[in-house]
């Protein structure tokens, strides 16, 4: 059904913790998506192996040493086993309601872009992912979280072969997300 892909930052310090939490949450989604971690930053290959997900190191980087969207997309189009793709920031925790939403949206149209607004929560330690982890996380978000900016596209779901030409844009800049949304429209 779905292939999630991301280019994590190096797995050190706080980013290491929040990215491990996010990737762990992805492995708990049902139905289980294919998960691809792209790039060669510190710890990426090791974390991919630890969580039993795919690692594709061969992507290009731009002038600002940021991954290039065209290279990421080209590799994922070639490697992905599923008809739907989702570029997701490596610090975004996903829950099963995400998979239900993807299924509903994809049943309505063959061509679509799906994105969502995140909630910010200051997580400083590895999450336990016990039987009630979703309820506990939702409670924490209600108590101390905040709604993220409307301009933050932390995930974008789209069908494979949706985009044709993608210019060599660096990931992590607002113009890259803007281009995806504009071109998708």
Number of C-alpha atoms within 10 A of each C-alpha: 15 23 22 22 26 21 24 24 19 15 18 12 9 13 16 21 17 23 23 23 22 20 24 17 19 23 17 14 15 13 12 14 22 18 23 22 22 23 22 17 13 14 15 22 18 12 19 19 12 11 14 12 17 18 21 19 17 12 19 16 19 14 9 9 10 16 22 22 23 19 20 23 19 13 15 24 16 9 13 19 15 15 13 21 26 23 22 21 21 23 19 19 20 21 16 16 11 14 18 13 12 19 14 11 17 19 9 9 10 11 13 16 17 16 18 14 14 18 15 14 16 11 12 11 11 14 16 9 14 8 8 9 14 15 10 13 16 12 12 14 16 13 10 10 15 13 12 14 11 9 11 14 21 17 21 19 21 23 19 20 12 15 12 7 9 15 12 15 20 21 20 13 10 12 12 17 20 14 14 16 15 9 13 13 8
